[in-house]
Amino acid sequence: MTMLTPLGRGKRRSRRWPRVLAVIVVLTLLGAAAYGVWWWLGQRSDDEATSAPSATRTCTTPTPTVPKTLPKPATVTVAVENGTDRSGLAVDTADALAARGFVVTDVGNTDKPVKQGTAEVRFAQGALKQAVVTASYLPGAELVEVARVKDADVAVWLGPEFVKVASSADADPGSVQLPPGEPVCKKSRT
């Protein structure tokens, strides 16, 4: 015997849901693709707008020059420190600088050895003139700006290539190699 069921009450599956689901997925993908194209075009127009004539930044490092007026050695306080393993170097150098008129405030050894060069003339901001005067008596010395110098205008750290202090007649502030200046940046329209 076969049993009949009323229409729509059987175990038949509807074929409509897979089609509806497929249409929803396709529409969602098309919407996402359209949004992606819209976003990409919007980003592209922003890039083109910023690549139009705009401000560019040009930086130059000024060439430092020796100050026109320099102090006399008698107004410059100096701490002399030996950065080598040569015994007595700081004392001899301090005596020579004092003979040239410098005021020597301290003599000792550096915290770290100076590995190369004649000497480092260390100075804090505002003591460039004093550093130039001191370095002019130490041919080949390098100027090094530091945060602070203890109890003196400048600190001289003697290096392995140090030979002697120049005489007052041979001291040449024009031969002192100045540290590079701070970069100056300007904006310009291109």
C-alpha positions as a printed Julia matrix, in Angstrom:
190×3 Matrix{Float64}:
   0.0    0.0    0.0
   1.23   3.4   -0.85
   0.57   6.23   1.32
  -0.02   9.61  -0.13
   0.86  12.79   1.65
  -0.66  16.14   1.09
   1.3   18.54  -1.1
   4.27  20.2    0.55
   4.29  17.88   3.52
   6.69  15.28   2.27
  10.42  14.92   2.65
  11.2   16.65  -0.62
  13.91  19.23  -0.43
  13.41  22.63  -1.93
  15.75  23.45  -4.78
  15.18  27.14  -4.33
  17.55  27.7   -1.31
  20.81  26.73  -3.02
  20.01  29.14  -5.85
  19.16  31.96  -3.46
  22.32  31.3   -1.5
  24.39  31.3   -4.69
  22.85  34.63  -5.78
  23.62  36.18  -2.35
  27.25  35.01  -2.51
  27.69  36.34  -6.05
  26.15  39.73  -5.14
  28.36  39.98  -2.04
  31.48  39.26  -4.1
  30.47  41.82  -6.73
  29.84  44.4   -3.99
  33.22  43.73  -2.42
  34.93  44.02  -5.81
  33.15  47.31  -6.52
  34.18  48.68  -3.1
  37.79  47.63  -3.75
  37.86  49.43  -7.11
  36.27  52.53  -5.55
  38.84  52.52  -2.69
  41.77  52.0   -5.09
  40.7   54.87  -7.33
  40.27  57.09  -4.28
  43.8   56.26  -3.06
  45.22  56.85  -6.48
  43.69  60.31  -6.79
  45.07  61.19  -3.32
  48.56  60.13  -4.44
  48.27  62.19  -7.62
  47.13  65.2   -5.6
  50.13  64.92  -3.29
  52.57  64.37  -6.14
  51.5   67.64  -7.68
  53.7   70.63  -6.91
  54.34  70.43  -3.21
  56.75  71.48  -0.54
  60.1   69.71  -0.62
  62.62  69.78   2.15
  66.2   70.69   1.31
  68.85  70.36   3.99
  72.33  71.84   3.89
  75.11  71.64   6.43
  76.78  75.02   6.8
  80.54  75.19   6.59
  81.74  76.33   9.99
  84.11  79.26  10.23
  86.56  80.22  12.92
  85.1   82.98  15.1
  86.56  86.41  14.28
  87.32  87.35  17.86
  88.98  84.81  20.1
  89.79  85.04  23.8
  93.34  85.32  25.1
  94.82  82.1   26.56
  94.89  83.74  30.0
  91.06  83.7   30.04
  90.73  80.02  29.05
  90.58  77.3   31.72
  91.87  73.89  30.63
  91.81  70.4   32.16
  94.59  68.25  30.67
  94.13  64.48  30.62
  96.43  61.75  29.35
  94.65  59.3   27.04
  97.78  57.26  26.35
 100.07  54.92  28.28
 102.95  57.46  28.14
 103.81  58.39  31.7
 103.95  62.11  32.58
 102.45  63.31  29.29
  99.58  65.22  30.92
 101.87  66.98  33.42
 104.35  68.05  30.74
 101.55  69.29  28.47
  99.84  71.15  31.32
 103.12  72.88  32.16
 103.6   73.9   28.5
 100.04  75.25  28.24
 100.46  77.17  31.51
 103.69  78.65  30.1
 101.63  79.91  27.12
  99.2   81.63  29.49
  96.37  79.07  29.86
  94.83  78.5   33.28
  95.2   74.76  34.01
  92.52  73.56  36.44
  93.18  69.81  36.49
  95.74  67.24  35.35
  95.02  63.51  35.18
  94.13  60.53  33.03
  91.12  60.04  30.78
  88.31  57.61  31.57
  88.89  55.87  28.23
  92.07  55.69  26.16
  92.34  57.89  23.09
  93.05  55.35  20.35
  94.21  57.68  17.57
  95.13  61.25  16.74
  97.0   64.06  18.42
  94.4   65.18  20.93
  90.71  65.79  21.48
  89.76  69.25  22.65
  86.43  68.66  24.36
  84.11  71.6   24.9
  80.53  72.21  25.97
  78.03  74.4   24.13
  79.07  78.03  24.34
  82.81  77.31  24.64
  83.71  76.99  20.95
  85.97  80.07  21.02
  87.93  78.73  23.98
  88.22  75.35  22.24
  89.57  76.94  19.05
  92.21  78.9   20.98
  93.3   75.77  22.84
  93.35  73.58  19.7
  95.48  76.16  17.88
  98.28  75.31  20.35
  97.83  71.56  19.73
  98.4   71.03  15.97
  96.17  68.28  14.57
  93.8   68.28  17.56
  90.17  67.43  16.95
  87.34  69.5   18.43
  84.67  67.4   20.14
  81.48  68.94  21.48
  80.25  67.24  24.64
  77.35  67.81  27.02
  79.52  69.16  29.81
  83.14  69.76  30.79
  83.89  69.54  34.51
  85.57  72.57  36.16
  87.07  74.04  32.96
  86.17  75.68  29.65
  87.76  72.8   27.73
  89.26  69.39  28.45
  92.27  68.26  26.45
  92.48  64.48  26.01
  95.95  63.68  24.71
  96.26  60.98  22.05
  99.05  58.63  20.92
 100.25  60.95  18.12
 100.73  63.97  20.4
 104.21  65.51  20.11
 104.3   68.97  21.7
 102.48  72.19  22.42
 103.05  74.84  19.74
 104.69  78.13  20.63
 102.58  81.28  20.8
 104.12  82.4   17.49
 103.21  79.08  15.79
  99.65  78.78  17.15
  97.26  79.16  14.21
  93.51  79.34  14.91
  92.88  79.26  11.14
  94.26  75.73  10.92
  91.82  74.33  13.48
  89.36  71.86  11.93
  85.93  72.89  13.2
  83.19  70.31  13.82
  80.42  70.32  11.19
  77.53  72.65  11.84
  73.97  71.52  12.45
  72.01  70.87   9.23
  69.69  73.7    8.21
  66.53  72.57   6.44
  64.24  74.76   4.34
  60.92  73.97   2.69
  60.43  75.08  -0.9
  57.68  74.64  -3.48
  58.58  72.64  -6.57
